[in-house]
Structures are given as C-alpha cells and as structure tokens.
C-alpha cells in the first residue's frame, strides 16, 4: 500500500473516531405554595380577632381560592391495553404514564415514560390564562369520571369557565383532550393561554445525546421540518408559523402534543427545570425540562364558547406506530444518512420476520454487503499483489531517475497502466463501506427495534455495548467494563492485516507504512469499544469474512505473474 492509500485509510479512521463525540452533536423564580390548611388557619385567626376588615387585602385569599379550598385533591387512573395514565385535579394534569408493553431501561419494571416527579409543572396543565400566571396550581372539580374518560372544570372570577375533558381510545398510545372556554359575561373576552406540552420524560441514556425538545413545522407539500433542541440549547423559543406539534423525546420514546389546528398556535417555549422542579433560565443540565405551547389571542363573544381539540402521543418511536399520527413520523430521523438507515432497517426487519433475532439479521446483512463488494475486494487485492510484484521495477525507476522526481512519477504511472494496477484501489472497499457503517451506527443507536434486542449468550441488548462483566479497576479511555466483541474484532483485524499483500520489506518507506498500519486494529478497538454491540457485531463479522475472502483470493493471485 502506497502513501496515498495509507493517508486515505487514516482519514477514514479519523472520521470514524471523531464522528460520535464531535461531528454527530453538530447534526422564573420559585414562589411558595399556600396550602389549604394554612389558608383555613389564617381565616379562623382573623375571624376570631374580628380583624378581617382591617387586614391588608393582599394577605387574604381570593374568593376563587376559597372556593378551591372546598375541593379535595384527587387522583384518577384511566387506561387501555397500551398505556396507564394517572391524573391529578391540581392543574387537571397528567401525573404519570406507564407503557404496559415495555420495560424500563434495566428491564426490571414496567416503563414509566412520564415520571411521577415532585413538580407542579406537569404535562397538559394550563400554566397561564387570561393574565393569570401559575394557573397550573388551579384545583379543578372532577365532574365526570367514566371508563377511559375524565372531565375537569373550574371557574375564574372574570366569568370564564374552563372545562377540560380527556379520554383514551382503545389500543392507542394517545390521549384525546378537549378544552372548552365558556364566556358567561355580557362582554367579549379576549385571552391567550399556555399549555404544558411535555415535561418529566424519563431518560434512556446520556442526557446530552438522549433527550431533546421537539417542534414540528409544516413547510407545505406534506413536508415537516423537525426542529430538535438538545439540553445544551435551552432555554429556547420557536415562533415559526405552521407549528403542528411540540413535545420531547428520548432515544426510543416521545411525548408530543398535537393541536387539531395550527392556526391558534403562536409559539413554543422550551425551558429547563432546576433541582427543585421549577422552571429555570439555565441549560437543562439535569435533563428535566418543560415544553410549553402558547396560543395566539382568542376572542370569545358574550355567552358563547370556544373549543380546542388536542391529541397527546405517549409512545414508542416506531414507524408503524407513528405512521398512525400523520406528520409525527418525521420524529424518526437518522440525519444525513436517513435514506440508507431506513433501507438497512427495512432489510433487518425483513430478515427478523423470518428469523426472529436481530443479531442474525445483522450477520445476514454483513454477508450480503461482503458479497456485493467482493468483485471490488478481489480487484483491490490483486492490484496490491501486483504492486508487490512491481516493487523491484519501481526501485529500478527510482535508481535510474533518482535526480528527477517528476520523471519517476511519470514512469510509475505508465508502469501501473501497463500492468493494470490502481494504487488507490486498496482503500476503495473500506471507503464504500463507510456510509453503511455510519448509517448502521445511527440505525442501531436510534431504531426502536434494537432496544433490548438480544442476540446470544451475554449479548442481551444490541443497542448497548456487549458488557460481559464489570472490572474492579478502570482502563484509561475504556472504562471499567469488559466488552468481548471489540476484543474478538481486534484479533481478527490483526489476522486480516497479516493476510493483506505487502510491499517488500527492503523498501524503507513500505516498512514505515506497514509499522503504522499495525496500529490500525488497536485504533478501531478504541473506536468501537463503547459503541452498540450490534455495530461491533457487524464489523467483527465483516472482518472474519474478509479473512475468508483473503485466503480464497490469495490462492488465485499466486498464479499471476508479471510479464
């Protein structure tokens, strides 16, 4: 392998090394809550001392608050075959969501997608309405509770009634919600409101790469622009026209609020939570954040009402599931290799339908890729073998024209052309595999199908490293885990390197190149050590089949002689 081939190979390795950590990522103050007991005690104290008329009005609860004191805090559970939801009448909000068909990341319990956390900023609560802030604290009356359905209602002193009805259809990962705003006055009411689209989604991995806020924008012609904001980008606000949905996502699940019409949506605000579960203007370092949807100005005529319908998706990022919700399938995105990733996933699913094991599907995919590239691989190795045979003639040219480098280059080109040698063909099969490698990496990293997908023995999750055991010590750059596939891959890479045709050892330049090449298997071991085991399985299988190819090709090229 000449210098150009070596440089190309090193560039390939460097790109792979930097892709995940560098390239891929480039793709209000707290107020105290006054409890019901505190309000009751204050009222009794003032009545006893006959001081109600003299006390500062700001210290007294409003009539609205006193009415709320008669309403007890309640929780209601509604569920279907797919999800179990817990609702609370404080804010008429969603307190918890469990997905019945899926396990938590440690595979021990049922997955709780929306955490029952200590915060008052829960999904589907209205946090601001009609110049009334902190409305998420409002306690609603539960006026209807039937199978799969709850109705909440509350009244404002302005004469505005608010009715929120939620229901869960059978067999769906969704909540249907209707908000009714009733104007019971003789004058028009003009208002806007904020509704919490998502908060407290559970984590599935490293915060910086696992979770994000989502906004879907209608670009026309059935095209949706997906705006994804990682925690480091908080706080953020999106005021684009045509916002069709907003929410949050982790690697494999999403919680997304979709209004029946984008006409009444004005903006989306993404805001982090602090350690106390309160909104903060800082970055979402802890990974908990809130996505709020703000409406535009709404005009309600006297003694009339306005109805807003919403769909709230809480489920897996699977194409067959998101495909039921129109434009939400845009949530599944693999970046600039989106087309290749979807083709690979389609193939893996097709094999999985026949053999229900994604590890075997990856092996079958590897064999097919190697078979398609075999003509190029053979041509590459034949060219490298001929380069080895031509080395004495090249040395003669260097001796003959040692004072004329330009002439040496011209003569080498003629020599390569005469014997059909392409110096760059040695790296060509690897270069052609790189798009597949990167696309497969994104597929294994993000595709729901790989979540907790077992292969054999200790490999029980193809989306995670194949950790056999945890070590009592830490290895620099590798951590404290013992992962087997990268070790097997490294050993196979050394064998493959030994079988690759080399230049004569008498050539100092070739010796230096060969010495540098000997470090490539170690470099790839570091690159792949903490990557998904499905990806390492692909590369290990590819390396083993390359060894078989080399043994087969060596038998045929031994008969080739330089004329």
N, C-alpha and C positions, 0 to 999 in steps of 0.2 A: 504494500500500500504506500503510495507516494505522499508527499507533503499535503497536496490539495485534498486528498481523500481523508487524511488524518484531521486536517482542520475542519472539514465538513462534519466528521464524526464527533469531534469535540464540541462543535457548535450545537449539534443535535443534543448531546448530553447536557450542556449548559442550559439550553432551553427547557429541557425536562426538569432540571434541578431547580430552576427559578420559577417555573410555571405556577406551582401551587402557592408558594409563600408570597410572590411578588406580582406576577402577571395576572393571576386569577382575581385577586381582590380589586385590581384596576378595572376588569369587567364590572308654680306660683306659690307663693308661700303657704305654709301649713296653717289651718285655722282649727281651733278647738271645737269639738262637737259637744253641744249641750245635751245631756241625756234627759230622758223623760223624768227620772227620779229627781234630778236637780231642778227641773222646771216646777215640778209639783211641790217640792220643799220650799222653793222661793215663793211660790204663790201662797202657801199656807202661812209662811212667816209674815208676808205683807198683809194678809187679811187679818191675822191675829193682832198686829200692831196698828191696824187701820191706817196704813201708810200708802195705800195703792195710788191715791190721787196725787201724792207728793213725790213719789219715786221718779227718777229720770226715765222717760218713756223708752229710751234705748235699751234699758236693762230688762224690760218686760217682754215676754214672748208675745208674738202677734196672735191675732185671732186664728189665723191659719195654723200656727204652731200648736195652739191649744187644742184645735180640732184633731191634729195629728196625735196628741197625747192619748186620745181615746182609742187609737188603733194599735193593736199589739203587733209586734214583729212576728212575721210568719215566713216559713219556707214551704215550697210546694215542689213536688217532683212530677215531671211528665217525661214519658219515654216512648220509644218504639223499639223495633228489632235491632236498630243500629246504634242509637245514642240514648244516654240517660242524662237528663238536664235537671239541675236544681235551681229554683228561682226564689228570690227574696223580695218582699214588698218594700224594703228600703231602696228606693230608686227604681222599683219594678225591673230589677236587673237579673242577669244570668250569673249565678254564683259559681257553678261548676258544670263541666261537661265531660262525661266519660264515653269513650268509644268501645262498645262491647266486644267487637271483633278483633281488637288489637291489644297487645301487651305493652307495658311500659318498656323503657329502654333496657332495663335489667331483666326483662322477661318474667318478672315475678307477679306483677299486679295488672289489673285492667288499666289501660292507658287513660289518664285524666288529662285531656287536651287543654282545658281551661282550668287553671289551678284554683282551688278554694283558698285564696290568699287573704291576708289581713289588709284589705284595701277597700275603700268605698267607691273606687273608680272601676266599676265592673262593666262588662260588655252589655250593650243595649240599654244602658241607663241614659236618660236625657240629663246632661250636666248643666245646661243653660237654656232658659226660655224666657221670653218677654221681660228682659232686663233683670231676670232673677238668676244670680250665679249660685253655684254649689247646689243645683237642683237635684243632683244625684243623691242627696241626703233625704229628699222628699219621701215621706212614707205614704204609700198608696193603700187604698182599700182593695181587697180582693173581692170582686163582685161576681165572678163565675169561675168555677173550677170543675171541669168535667174531664173525661178521658182525653188526654192529649191536647188540652186547651186550658188557658188561664186568661182572665180579664182583670186588669188593674184600672183603677180610676182615682183621680184626685182633682181638687178644685183650687184655683188661685183666687185671691181677693179681688182681682181685676174682673171677675166674672167669666173667666176662661175655664172650661172643663177639659181635662185631658183623659182620654181612655186609651189604654194600650192592651191589645189582645194578641197573645202568642199561641201558636199551635204547632204540632209536629206531625207531618203526614207519615203514613206507614212506609217503611222501607227506604227512607231517605236520610241523608246526612244534612238536614236543614231544619231551620226554624222559620216559620212564616209569621210575620209580625205586621200588625196594622196599628197605626197611630191616628186617633181621631181628635181633632181640636175643635171644640164647640164654643162659639161665641154666644153667651146668654145675655148680652147687653144690647142697648139700643143704638150703639155706635160701632163703627168699623174698628176692628182690632188689627194692627199691623205688627208682626213679630217675626223672629227667626229663632231657631233652636239648634243646639249642638247635641249630637248623639254619639256615644262611645261605640265605635265600630269594632274595636278589638282591644283586649288587654289580657295580661297574665297568661299568655300562651306558654306551654311547657317547652323546655329546651331538649334538644336531641343530640347536642354535641357542643363544640367550642362556640361560644357566644358570637365571636367576631365573624364567623363564617356560617353559623347555623341559622340565625333568625334575622328577619328583616320586616320592615313595614312595606305594604304593597298599595299601589294605586293603579287602577286600570282606566285608561283614557281612550275614548272612541275616536279613531282617526278617520273614520269613514271607510266605505267599501269593505265593511266587515273586518277591518283591521283594528287590533287593540294594541296600544302602546303600554307596555308594562314598565312602571317606574318602581324600582326596588331600592329601598334605603336601608343600609346596614346601620347597626347601633352607633357606629362612629360618625354617622351623618346626622344624628339628632342634635337639637330639635330641627324640624323641617316643616315647611308648609307648601302645599300644592294648590294653586288657584287656577288650574287649567280648565278650559271649557270642555264639556263632554266627559266628566268623571262618571264612570259607570259602576264602579265598585271600589272598596277600600278595605284593608284589613292587615293581617300579619301572617307570617309563615315561618315554619322551621324547615328542616331538610325534607320532611316527608308529609307534613300536615299543614293545613291552613285554616284560618278563621276569617271569613270575608263577608262584609255587609254589602248587599246589592239593592239599591233603591229601585222601585218599579219604573221610575223615570229619572233621567239625569238632569232634567230641567230645573228641579228645585235644589240641586246641589251646588253650593258656591265654592267650597274649598275643603281640603283635608289637612288636618294638623297632626303631626307625629311628635310625641313628647315622651321623654324618659320619666321613670319613677325613681325616687330616691330610696334609701334604705327603709324609710317608714311607709313606703307605698303611696307617696304623694307626688304629684307632678313636679318635674324639675326642668330647668333650662339647661341642664348639663347633658353630656353624652350618656347613652344607655349602657354604662359600664357593667351594671349588674344584669343586663339582659332583659329587664322588665320595662315595658313601655306601653303607651296608650296611643291608639289611632282614633281620632275623632273626626266625624263628618259634620260639616256646618252647612245649614241650608241658607238659601237666599231669603229675601224679605217675602213674607207670606201675608196676604190681605184676606181677612175673614169678615164678610158682611154681617150686619146685625142678625142674630137669631139663625145663623147658618153654621155649617161645619166644613172642615177640610179633612180629607183622608189621605194618608200617605202609607203606601204598602212597601214592605221590605222583605227580602229573603236573606237569611243568615246561614251561610255554609260553614259547617264544622266537620271536616273530614279529611280523608287521605288525598294526597296529590297523585291520583291515578287517572289516566286518560279516560278510562271507561266510566269513571265517576264524575270527573269534572266536565266531561262531554255532555252531561245531562243539564248543565247550567250555562249553556250558551258560551259567552265570551270568556268564562272563567278558565277555559283550557289554556289560555295564554299564561297562566301561572306557572305551567311546566315549561321551563326554558333551560336549555343547555348551553347558551351562549353562542359564540360564533360558529360552533360545530353542531348546531342544533339539528340540521338535516341528517348528518351522519349518525349522531347519537340516537335519533328516533329510528333510523334504519336498523342500527345494531340492536336496539331494544326490541323492535318488532321481530327480528330474527331470533333473539334469545327467548322471547315469549313463544314463538312458533315451535322451537325445539322443546321448550318446557312443557308445552301441551302434549307432546309425545312422551318425553322423559321428564317427569316432574322433579328435576334437580337442576338449579341454575349453574352449579359448578360444572356439570356435564355439558350444559348448554355452552358455557364459555370454552370448554375444551373442543367441542364440535366447531364452534366459530373459529378457533385458532387453526384447526386443521384446514378448514376451507380457505382461510386467508393465506396460509402457507402454500396450499395447492395453487391458488391463483397467482401467487408471486414466484412459484417455482421456476418458470422459464427465465425470469429476471435473475433469480438467485443463481441458477446454473450458469447463465451468461456472465454474471459477475465473477463467480469463482473461476470459470475458465479464463476470463480476462486476467484475473490476478495470477493464475498459474502461468499464463503466457508472459506476464510481466516478470515473473520469477525466472523463466527461461530466457527472456531477453536481457536480463541484467548484464551478462558478460558483453553483449553487443553495445549496451548503453555505456558501460565502463570504457569500451574502446573509443566510442564517440567523445567521451569526456577527456580521454587522453589525447585524442587526435586534435580536438579543437579546444584545448584547455585554456587558451587565451581569447576565446571568442564565445561567450556565453549565448549570444544570440544565435550563432550557428549551431551550437549544441541543441538549443531548443527546437530549431527548425528541423534538424536531422532526427530528433526524437519523435517529432510529430509524424514525419514521413515513415519512420520505423513502426510506430504504433498503427498507422494507417495500413501499412503493408501486411501486418500480421493480425489485423482486426482487434487491436487492444484498446480498451477505453479506461484510462486511469481513474475516472470518476465513478465507474460502474460498481466499485466495491461498496460504496456507501448508499447506492441507489435503493436496494430493498429496504434498508433501515429508514431512509427518508420517506419512502412510500408508506411505511408502517406507522410513522409518527402521527398523522392525522387520526388513524384508527386508534392508536394508543391514547391520545388526548381525548378523543370522543368517548372511548370506552371508560376512561377515567371519570369523565363527567357523568356518564350513564350510571356507573357503579356508585358514584358519590351521591347522586340525586334521585335516581329512579326508585320509586317506592317498592318495586318488585324485589330489589336487593336487600331491603330492610329485614334483618333477622333471617335471611335465606341461608339455610345450612348446605354444606357440601358433604364432607365425610369426616369422621373421627373428630379431631379438635376444632375443625373449621366449621363453626356454627353460625357465622354471620359474614356473608361475602362483602358487606358494605364496611366492614371493620378489619383491622389487621388480624392475622391468624395467631393470636397470642396463645401459646401453649401453657405458659406459666409466668409468674411474676418473680423477678430476681431480688435477692436481698441487698443488691447494690445497683448503682446506676452507671450505665455505659455512656460516655460522652456522645452527644448527638443522637443516641439511640434510645435512651431512657432505661427503664428497669423491666422491660418486657422481653421475653424470649419468643420471637416470631420465626417459624420454621421455613415457610416458603421462600423468604428472601435468602436464607442460607442455602437452600437447595438450588435456587436460581443462580447464586454466585458460583457454586461449584460447577454447575452445568455451563456457565459462561466461560470459566477457565478451560473446560474441556473443548468447548466450541472454538476458543481462541487458539488452542493448540492445533486444531484441525484446519484452521484457516491458512491458505497458502501464504508464504512469507518470502520476502526478498532475501538474497544470500547474506549470510552472517558477516561476510567480509566487507560489506558496504557499511561504513560508519554511520551514514545518515539513516539507513534502514535499521541498524541496531538501536539508534536513539528512538526511532519511531516505535519499534517493537517494545522497547522498555516502557515507553509512555502508554502503549496500548495495554500492557499488562495490568495497569491500574483501572482500566475501564470497568471490569466486573465489580471491583470494590466500590467504585463511584455509583454504579447502578444499585448496588446493595443499600447504600446510604439513601439513595433517592426513593427506593421502593419500600424501605423497611417499615414505615408507618402508614403506608398507603393501604387502601382497601384490599383485602385478601383476594377478591375476585380479579383485581387488576394484576396482582402479583402472580396469581394462578395463570392468567393469560400469558404473561411474559415468561414465566417458567416453562409452561407448555411449549411456547414458541421456541425457546432456546433448546429444549430437548429435541424437538422436531428438526431444528437447524442442524443439530449434531447428526441426526439420521440422514438428512439431506447431504451433509458434507461427506459422510462415509460413502454414500452412493455416488456422488459426483466425483470423488477422488478416484474411484475405480475407473470411471470413464475418461478422465482427463490425463491419466497416466499414459494413455496411448497417443496423446497429442505430442507431436514433435515439431520443433522449429526447422523449417526447410532452409 
